Amino acid sequence: MVRLLNVYTISAVAALGGMLFGFDIASMSGVLGTDQYKEYYGNPLGARQGAITSALAAGSLVGALSSSFLGDWLSRKVSIQIGTVLWCIGASLQSASTGVPMLIIGRIIAGLCIGLTSSLVPIYQSEIAPRKIRGRVVALQHSALAWGIMIQYFIQYGCSFLDSQAVFRLPWAIQAVPAIILFTGLFWFPRSPRWLATKDRWDEVLRVLAFLRTPNCDINDPLVLAEYKEIEEQIHAEREEESASYRELFGKKMRKRLLLGMAIQAWSQLTGINLLLYFIVYILESAGISNILLFSSIQYILFALATIPSILWTDYWGRRLSLLIGSLSMAFWLYLIGGLFARFGEPAPSDNQAYTLIIVDHRAASHCIQASSYLAAASFAMFWGAVSWTYPTEIIPLRIRAKAVSLSTSTNWAINYALGFAVPPLLRVISWRLFVIFGSFNMAAFIHVWFKIPETKQVSLEEMDEVFEHGEPIWRSATNVHYIDRLDALARDIEQCKFHNHRTVHVDLNEDLERSRTR
């Protein structure tokens, strides 16, 4: 019988932190084309709409930077709960906003939550997950984001038929629902065993590992004991180095890993996905597509469905192959969109629009742009989305993991903020060239991944040093893995009674616990 609370269900509920971001994307994208939103907020265009859109990213940047000390001090779980409270406050201010300034303030406060959850939920998921399914578990974060976009968009689409300010106020208020569920659900979930280890709560570490890894909470299970010993050895080794500071992050040994995590987060934004998600309404209008709210929903449905393969097979494909395929496919579709707008686009009849090119009487070109937008977004969801959250959380040692991930995620939100602010005016000024620029970013990302990003699939968090210190050129194989599986070897030793017997192992562990308490 499958237990209700296990790694999958815990990670799925924690992934509601990603759904919050998805709710925001859809709630903002969905209102852009409504007359009520335009009338109430003075038809914001260009920089003004950019300021509204990017306000969430500005708050997210601050929240991500705060996640490092909050996550280490209060635990990953409690810090996520603090984020959900901030989200409810932000949603309330947005839904009750009386003008653009109040709307921006509400989005900034909500952004504080997104910064915290986008940093700490993947850390929490990666720290509770067995190494062989870590990619799948963290992929739930991105999948929840995609499903949040779809669910909220249909809420927004339904509200678009109302003839009142409820068109935008009701969807913004409903955003609080998943935050309330996440806040409540976390009370029943365990803290990260690796965070507990940093606090020398070793008896809890063993109990949590047994709870997460075995159906009957068997603390004498060989794999549980092996993982416990591996965590303990890693903690003791890290303490001997006597460093857990930002200085170590930028030191010679860790600088490469930190920059790789930051680069992955940066490239994930420069792929152009936010152009396709936030501003799909503008793209379809410019392409001459009618009933844009309905046809925008198709993109969000495909985006959500495309996350399913990444959950099922990301640990089989590996991180490198996913990023390489994703970069090439997104580059192709974005180049195609840009080329079609350049060839068939005509000057828009009015300057009071979010775009300056429009396609008229070229149905084939219009539908090709529409399909290319769908496929570009699906390519990101299938290949880049999950890995961009997984990779930074798994390559850094425990003692500085929260700090490194906060900087990586801050990179994401800093670029997100810049793009949210810049894309609306750029879409008016350089039109089709914007798609070419994002396509070129994808090609640059492909080159960087090919030469610099090592494979980390199915490697335990405590074995990452093996991956980054093997010395062989990374580009020789698209799916290379260099590590020694100490965890399985240690479990076999335990199972074969090389530690005398299980009772002796348990005694040894109890002695470890007592020593830890007296430190």
C-alpha positions in Angstrom: 0.0 0.0 0.0 1.4 3.4 -1.0 1.6 5.8 1.9 -0.2 9.2 1.4 2.8 11.2 2.6 5.9 10.4 0.6 8.5 12.2 -1.4 6.2 12.7 -4.4 3.2 14.1 -2.6 5.3 16.3 -0.3 7.2 17.7 -3.3 4.0 18.1 -5.3 2.4 20.2 -2.5 5.6 22.2 -2.0 5.6 22.8 -5.8 2.5 25.1 -5.2 5.2 27.7 -4.6 5.9 27.4 -8.4 2.1 27.6 -9.1 2.0 31.0 -7.4 4.4 32.4 -10.1 2.3 30.7 -12.8 -0.9 32.3 -11.4 0.8 35.7 -11.6 1.9 35.2 -15.2 -1.6 34.3 -16.4 -3.4 36.8 -14.3 -1.3 39.6 -15.8 -1.2 38.2 -19.4 -4.9 37.6 -19.4 -5.9 41.1 -18.4 -3.8 42.9 -21.0 -6.3 42.6 -23.7 -9.4 43.5 -21.7 -11.2 46.8 -22.0 -11.8 47.1 -18.3 -8.1 46.8 -17.4 -7.1 49.3 -20.1 -9.8 51.8 -19.1 -9.2 51.6 -15.3 -5.4 51.9 -15.4 -5.3 54.4 -18.3 -4.4 52.0 -21.2 -0.8 51.4 -20.0 1.6 50.8 -22.9 5.4 50.6 -23.3 7.4 51.6 -20.2 4.3 52.0 -18.0 3.1 48.5 -18.7 6.7 47.3 -18.4 6.9 48.8 -14.9 3.7 47.0 -13.9 4.8 43.7 -15.3 8.4 43.9 -13.9 7.3 45.0 -10.4 6.9 41.3 -9.4 10.4 40.5 -10.6 11.8 43.4 -8.6 10.3 42.0 -5.4 11.4 38.6 -6.4 15.0 39.8 -6.6 14.9 41.0 -3.0 13.1 37.8 -1.9 15.6 35.6 -3.6 18.5 37.4 -1.9 16.7 37.1 1.5 16.2 33.4 1.0 19.9 32.6 1.8 19.9 33.6 5.4 16.2 32.8 6.1 16.5 29.3 4.6 19.6 28.6 6.7 18.2 30.2 9.9 14.6 29.3 10.0 14.7 26.2 7.7 13.5 25.8 4.2 10.0 24.9 5.3 9.3 27.8 7.6 10.8 30.3 5.2 8.4 29.1 2.4 5.5 29.6 4.8 6.6 33.2 5.4 6.6 33.6 1.7 3.0 32.5 1.4 1.9 35.1 3.9 3.6 37.8 1.9 1.9 36.4 -1.2 -1.6 36.8 0.4 -0.8 40.4 1.3 0.3 41.1 -2.2 -2.7 39.5 -3.8 -5.0 41.5 -1.5 -3.3 44.8 -2.5 -3.5 44.0 -6.2 -7.2 43.0 -6.1 -8.1 46.1 -4.1 -5.7 48.5 -6.0 -7.1 51.9 -6.9 -4.4 52.8 -9.4 -1.1 51.9 -10.9 1.1 52.8 -7.8 -0.9 50.5 -5.5 -0.9 47.7 -8.1 2.9 48.0 -8.4 3.3 47.8 -4.6 1.1 44.8 -4.4 3.1 43.1 -7.1 6.4 43.9 -5.4 5.2 42.4 -2.1 3.9 39.3 -4.0 7.3 39.2 -5.6 9.0 38.8 -2.2 7.2 35.5 -1.9 8.1 34.3 -5.4 11.8 35.1 -4.7 11.7 33.0 -1.5 9.8 30.1 -2.9 11.6 30.0 -6.2 14.9 29.6 -4.3 13.8 27.4 -1.4 11.2 25.1 -2.9 13.8 23.5 -5.3 16.3 23.2 -2.5 13.8 21.6 -0.2 12.7 19.2 -3.0 16.3 18.3 -3.9 17.3 17.7 -0.3 14.4 15.3 0.4 14.6 13.4 -2.9 16.5 10.2 -3.6 19.3 10.9 -6.1 17.8 8.7 -8.8 14.6 10.7 -9.1 15.9 14.2 -8.0 15.3 15.7 -11.4 11.8 14.3 -11.6 11.0 15.6 -8.1 12.3 19.1 -8.8 10.6 19.1 -12.2 7.3 19.2 -10.2 8.2 22.8 -9.4 8.2 23.9 -13.0 5.2 21.7 -13.9 3.2 23.4 -11.1 4.2 26.7 -12.5 2.9 25.7 -16.0 -0.4 24.3 -14.6 -0.8 27.4 -12.5 -0.5 29.5 -15.7 -3.2 27.4 -17.4 -5.6 27.2 -14.5 -5.4 30.9 -13.7 -5.7 31.8 -17.4 -9.0 30.0 -17.7 -10.1 31.7 -14.6 -9.2 35.0 -16.2 -10.8 33.9 -19.5 -14.0 33.2 -17.7 -13.9 36.5 -15.9 -13.3 38.3 -19.2 -17.0 37.9 -20.0 -18.0 40.0 -16.9 -18.9 43.6 -17.5 -17.2 45.0 -14.4 -13.9 45.5 -12.7 -14.2 41.9 -11.5 -12.5 41.1 -14.9 -9.2 41.8 -13.2 -9.9 42.0 -9.5 -11.4 38.5 -9.1 -8.5 36.6 -10.7 -6.0 38.6 -8.6 -7.8 37.8 -5.4 -8.1 34.1 -6.3 -4.3 34.0 -6.4 -4.3 33.6 -2.6 -5.9 30.2 -2.7 -2.8 28.0 -3.5 -0.8 30.1 -1.0 -3.2 29.2 1.8 -3.1 25.5 0.8 0.7 25.5 0.8 1.0 27.4 4.1 -1.3 24.8 5.8 0.1 21.7 4.2 3.7 22.5 5.2 2.8 22.0 8.9 2.5 18.2 8.2 5.7 17.9 6.3 9.2 17.1 7.6 12.1 19.6 7.6 14.9 18.9 5.2 17.2 16.2 6.6 20.2 18.0 5.4 19.1 21.2 7.1 18.5 19.3 10.3 22.1 17.9 10.0 23.5 21.4 9.9 21.8 22.0 13.2 23.2 18.8 14.7 19.7 17.3 15.1 20.9 13.9 14.1 18.2 11.8 15.7 15.7 13.7 13.6 17.9 13.3 10.5 17.7 9.5 10.8 13.9 9.5 11.5 13.2 11.8 8.5 15.4 9.8 6.2 13.6 6.6 7.3 10.2 8.3 6.8 11.2 9.5 3.3 13.0 6.4 2.0 11.0 3.4 3.5 7.3 2.6 3.7 7.6 1.4 7.3 10.0 4.1 8.5 12.8 1.5 9.1 15.8 3.3 10.5 17.9 0.1 10.0 17.3 0.0 6.2 20.8 -0.2 4.6 20.1 2.7 2.2 18.8 4.9 5.0 21.9 4.2 7.1 24.2 4.7 4.1 22.6 8.1 3.3 22.8 9.1 6.9 26.5 8.2 7.1 27.2 10.1 3.8 25.4 13.2 5.1 27.3 13.0 8.4 30.7 12.6 6.7 29.9 15.5 4.4 28.9 17.8 7.3 32.0 16.9 9.3 34.3 17.4 6.2 32.7 20.8 5.6 33.1 21.9 9.2 36.8 21.0 9.0 37.1 23.5 6.2 35.5 26.1 8.6 33.9 28.1 5.8 30.3 28.8 4.9 30.6 32.3 3.7 30.1 34.3 0.5 33.9 34.5 0.3 34.0 30.8 -0.2 31.4 31.0 -2.9 33.7 33.2 -5.0 36.8 31.3 -4.1 38.7 29.2 -6.7 37.0 25.9 -5.9 33.3 27.0 -5.8 33.4 30.0 -8.2 32.9 27.8 -11.3 29.9 26.0 -9.8 28.3 29.3 -8.7 28.8 30.9 -12.1 27.3 27.8 -13.8 24.2 28.0 -11.6 23.9 31.7 -12.3 24.4 31.1 -16.0 21.7 28.5 -16.2 19.2 30.8 -14.6 20.3 33.7 -16.8 19.9 31.6 -20.0 16.5 30.4 -18.9 15.3 34.0 -19.0 17.2 34.9 -22.2 15.5 32.0 -24.1 12.6 34.3 -24.7 10.1 32.3 -22.7 8.7 35.4 -20.8 8.1 37.1 -24.1 6.0 34.2 -25.1 4.2 33.8 -21.8 3.6 37.4 -20.6 3.0 38.9 -24.1 1.4 36.2 -26.2 -1.6 38.5 -26.5 0.5 41.1 -28.2 2.2 38.5 -30.5 -1.2 37.0 -31.6 -2.7 40.5 -32.2 0.2 41.5 -34.3 0.0 38.3 -36.3 -3.6 39.1 -37.1 -5.2 36.3 -35.0 -8.8 37.0 -33.9 -10.2 35.9 -30.5 -6.8 36.2 -28.9 -7.9 35.3 -25.4 -9.2 31.9 -26.6 -6.1 31.2 -28.8 -3.7 32.3 -26.0 -5.2 29.5 -23.9 -4.0 26.9 -26.3 -0.4 28.0 -25.7 -0.9 27.6 -21.9 -2.5 24.2 -22.3 0.4 23.0 -24.5 2.9 24.5 -22.1 1.4 22.6 -19.1 1.2 19.3 -21.0 4.8 19.6 -22.2 6.0 19.5 -18.6 4.8 15.9 -18.2 7.6 14.4 -20.3 10.2 16.4 -18.3 8.8 14.9 -15.1 8.8 11.4 -16.5 12.2 11.3 -18.3 14.4 14.2 -17.1 16.5 11.8 -15.0 16.8 9.5 -18.1 17.6 12.3 -20.6 20.0 14.0 -18.3 20.6 17.7 -17.7 22.9 18.4 -20.6 20.9 16.8 -23.4 17.7 18.5 -22.2 19.4 21.9 -22.3 21.1 21.3 -25.7 17.9 20.1 -27.4 15.9 22.9 -25.8 18.2 25.6 -27.0 18.3 24.5 -30.6 14.5 24.0 -30.8 13.7 27.4 -29.2 16.2 29.1 -31.5 14.5 27.6 -34.6 11.0 28.7 -33.7 12.0 32.2 -32.6 14.0 32.7 -35.8 11.0 31.5 -37.8 8.6 34.0 -36.0 11.0 36.9 -36.6 11.5 36.0 -40.2 7.8 35.8 -40.9 7.1 39.1 -39.2 10.0 40.7 -41.3 8.7 39.2 -44.5 4.9 39.7 -44.2 4.6 42.4 -41.5 3.1 45.8 -42.4 3.1 49.1 -40.3 0.2 49.0 -37.8 -2.6 51.5 -38.6 -2.4 53.1 -35.1 0.4 54.2 -32.8 -1.8 53.5 -29.8 -1.0 49.8 -29.8 1.6 47.6 -28.1 3.1 46.6 -31.5 4.1 48.4 -34.7 3.8 45.5 -37.2 0.7 43.7 -38.2 0.1 40.8 -40.7 -2.9 41.3 -42.9 -4.4 38.8 -45.4 -1.6 36.3 -45.0 -3.4 33.5 -43.2 -0.6 31.0 -43.7 2.0 33.3 -42.1 -0.4 34.2 -39.3 -1.1 30.6 -38.4 2.6 29.7 -38.7 3.5 32.4 -36.2 0.8 31.1 -33.9 2.0 27.5 -34.1 5.6 28.5 -33.7 4.8 30.4 -30.5 3.1 27.3 -29.2 6.0 25.0 -30.1 8.6 27.4 -28.7 6.9 27.6 -25.4 6.4 23.8 -25.3 10.1 23.3 -26.1 11.0 25.4 -23.1 8.6 23.5 -20.8 9.9 20.1 -22.0 13.6 20.7 -21.9 14.8 23.9 -20.2 12.1 24.6 -17.6 12.8 21.8 -15.1 16.5 21.7 -15.5 16.9 25.4 -14.9 15.5 24.9 -11.4 17.2 21.6 -10.7 20.8 22.3 -11.7 21.7 25.2 -9.4 20.3 23.4 -6.3 22.3 20.2 -6.8 25.9 21.3 -7.7 26.8 23.3 -4.5 27.8 21.8 -1.1 25.2 21.9 1.7 27.0 24.5 3.8 26.7 27.2 1.1 23.8 25.8 -0.9 21.2 28.4 0.2 23.6 31.2 -0.5 24.5 30.0 -3.9 20.9 29.3 -5.0 19.8 32.7 -3.7 22.4 34.3 -6.0 21.5 32.0 -8.9 17.8 32.8 -8.5 18.6 36.5 -8.1 20.2 36.4 -11.5 17.0 34.9 -12.8 14.9 37.7 -11.3 17.3 40.5 -12.2 17.1 39.5 -15.9 13.3 38.9 -15.5 12.9 42.4 -14.2 15.0 43.9 -17.0 13.1 42.0 -19.7 9.7 42.6 -18.1 10.5 46.3 -18.2 12.2 46.4 -21.6 10.2 44.0 -23.8 7.0 46.1 -24.2 8.9 49.2 -25.6 11.3 47.0 -27.6 8.4 45.2 -29.2 7.2 48.6 -30.4 10.7 49.9 -31.5 12.5 46.9 -33.0 9.5 44.6 -33.6 10.6 41.4 -35.4 14.2 41.9 -34.6 13.4 41.1 -30.9 12.6 37.5 -31.8 15.9 37.2 -33.7 17.8 38.5 -30.7 16.2 35.9 -28.4 16.9 33.2 -31.0 20.6 34.2 -30.9 20.6 34.0 -27.1 19.5 30.4 -27.5 22.4 29.6 -29.8 24.8 31.2 -27.4 23.3 29.1 -24.6 23.8 25.9 -26.7 27.5 26.7 -27.1 27.9 27.4 -23.4 26.1 24.2 -22.3 28.1 22.1 -24.8 31.5 23.2 -23.5 30.9 24.0 -19.8 27.9 22.2 -18.3 28.7 18.7 -16.8 26.1 16.0 -16.4 24.7 15.5 -12.9 21.8 13.1 -13.3 21.5 10.4 -10.6 24.5 11.7 -8.7 23.9 12.2 -4.9 24.3 15.7 -3.5 27.3 14.6 -1.5 29.1 13.2 -4.6 29.1 16.3 -6.7 32.8 16.9 -6.1 33.4 13.8 -8.3 31.6 15.5 -11.2 33.5 18.7 -11.1 36.9 17.4 -10.4 37.3 14.6 -12.9 39.3 16.7 -15.4 38.0 15.2 -18.7 36.7 17.7 -21.3 32.9 18.0 -20.9 32.1 18.2 -24.6 33.3 14.7 -25.4 29.9 13.3 -24.4 26.5 14.8 -24.3 25.5 12.6 -21.4 28.7 12.0 -19.5 28.6 11.2 -15.8 31.8 11.0 -13.7 31.3 9.9 -10.2 31.8 7.0 -7.8 28.6 5.8 -6.4 29.7 5.6 -2.8 26.1 5.5 -1.5 25.3 2.2 -3.1 28.7 0.8 -2.1 28.2 1.8 1.5 24.6 0.3 1.5 26.0 -3.0 0.1 28.7 -3.0 2.9 26.0 -2.5 5.5 23.8 -5.2 3.9 26.6 -7.6 3.8 27.3 -7.0 7.5 30.7 -5.4 7.0 29.8 -3.2 10.0 29.2 -6.5 11.9 25.4 -6.4 11.8 22.5 -4.0 11.6 22.2 -3.7 15.4 25.9 -2.7 15.6 25.3 -0.2 12.9 22.4 1.3 14.8 24.6 1.4 17.9 27.3 3.1 16.0 24.8 5.7 14.8 23.5 6.2 18.3 27.0 6.9 19.4 27.3 9.4 16.6 24.1 11.1 17.8 25.4 11.3 21.3 28.7 12.8 20.2 26.8 15.3 18.0 24.7 16.4 21.0 27.8 17.0 23.1 29.6 19.2 20.5 
